[in-house]
């Protein structure tokens, strides 16, 4: 099940995943985010609270990938909020964040107000550590194939 946060407005959209994530949950959320994106000429920020998530079906993961690929250019920042170890969460969502190509940071549940500030304003509080999950530059940024000099 997915619940939207009341703080969702302007160029920021936030939601919380509770329990097992299904493809139907992703489809419903996708429509809501589509409307949020359509209402803004600039890329938006996303906040995903995964602190109560208990996994996702393969169908949900597929729907998530389809959604993220469709909106890679319209989402500038993504904050992931959880109580789990940030490296574990990073490994779990690596493919999704790479498809999205948005800068992605991890915040603990106790830091959710900082996550909202960053998603809305693009500015970080220098009193909290930055846990970078994905730099947002694209998969092949600064990549030079070894065979090009042949």
C-alpha positions in Angstrom: 0.0 0.0 0.0 1.2 3.5 -0.7 0.2 6.6 1.2 0.8 10.1 -0.1 2.3 12.7 2.3 0.3 15.8 3.0 3.4 17.9 2.4 3.2 16.9 -1.3 2.7 20.2 -3.3 4.6 22.4 -5.7 7.6 20.8 -7.3 7.8 18.0 -4.7 5.9 14.7 -4.4 6.3 12.3 -1.4 4.9 8.9 -0.5 5.3 6.1 2.0 5.3 2.4 1.2 3.6 0.2 3.8 3.9 -3.6 3.6 4.4 -5.4 0.3 4.6 -3.3 -2.8 2.4 -4.5 -5.7 2.2 -3.6 -9.4 -1.2 -2.1 -8.8 0.3 0.2 -6.2 2.9 1.4 -8.7 0.3 1.9 -11.4 -1.8 4.1 -9.1 1.2 6.1 -7.9 2.4 6.5 -11.4 -0.8 8.3 -12.4 -0.5 10.6 -9.4 3.1 11.5 -10.2 2.2 11.9 -13.9 -0.3 14.6 -12.8 2.3 16.3 -10.5 4.9 16.3 -13.3 2.4 17.7 -15.8 1.6 20.6 -13.5 5.2 21.9 -13.5 7.6 23.1 -16.2 10.6 22.2 -14.1 11.7 18.8 -13.0 10.2 17.8 -9.6 11.7 16.1 -6.5 10.5 12.8 -5.1 10.6 11.6 -1.5 10.1 7.8 -1.1 9.7 6.7 2.6 10.6 2.9 2.6 10.8 2.6 6.4 7.7 0.3 6.5 8.2 -1.5 3.2 8.3 -5.3 3.4 9.4 -6.0 -0.1 8.0 -5.8 -3.6 6.8 -8.3 -6.2 8.7 -8.7 -9.5 5.7 -7.2 -11.3 6.0 -4.1 -9.1 9.7 -3.8 -9.9 8.9 -4.0 -13.6 6.2 -1.3 -13.3 8.6 0.8 -11.3 11.3 0.5 -14.1 8.8 1.4 -16.8 7.7 4.5 -14.9 11.2 5.7 -14.1 12.4 5.3 -17.7 9.4 7.3 -18.9 10.2 10.2 -16.5 14.0 10.2 -16.4 14.1 13.8 -17.6 11.3 15.1 -15.4 12.6 14.1 -11.9 15.6 16.0 -10.6 16.0 14.7 -7.1 15.0 11.6 -5.2 15.2 11.3 -1.4 15.0 7.7 0.0 14.0 7.5 3.6 14.5 4.3 5.6 15.6 2.9 8.9 17.7 0.2 7.1 21.4 0.4 6.5 21.8 2.9 3.6 24.3 0.6 1.7 21.7 -2.2 1.7 19.0 0.1 0.5 21.4 1.5 -2.2 22.0 -2.0 -3.5 18.3 -2.8 -3.6 17.4 0.3 -5.7 20.6 0.7 -7.7 19.0 -0.3 -11.0 16.0 2.0 -10.4 18.1 5.0 -9.6 20.3 4.5 -12.6 17.3 4.3 -14.9 15.9 7.5 -13.3 19.2 9.3 -13.6 18.2 11.8 -10.8 20.5 12.6 -7.9 19.5 10.2 -5.1 20.2 10.7 -1.4 19.5 8.5 1.6 18.0 9.9 4.8 17.2 8.1 8.0 13.5 8.3 9.2 14.6 10.8 11.9 15.9 13.1 9.1 12.7 13.2 7.1 12.3 16.9 7.5 15.8 17.4 6.0 14.8 15.1 3.1 11.7 17.2 2.4 13.8 20.4 2.5 16.3 18.9 0.0 13.5 17.5 -2.3 11.7 20.9 -2.4 14.6 23.3 -2.4 17.6 21.3 -3.7 19.6 22.5 -0.6 21.1 20.3 2.2 21.5 21.1 5.8 25.3 20.9 6.4 24.7 19.4 9.9 23.6 16.0 8.5 25.8 13.6 6.6 25.3 13.2 2.9 24.6 9.6 1.9 24.8 9.6 -1.9 23.1 6.7 -3.5 23.4 7.9 -7.1 25.0 11.1 -8.4 22.5 11.7 -11.1 24.8 12.0 -14.0 23.8 9.0 -16.1 25.3 5.6 -16.5 27.9 6.5 -19.1 28.9 10.0 -17.8 32.7 10.3 -18.3 32.9 6.9 -19.9 35.5 6.3 -22.6 35.6 2.9 -24.2 39.1 1.3 -24.1 39.0 0.3 -27.7 38.4 3.8 -29.2 42.2 4.4 -29.5 42.8 1.5 -31.8 
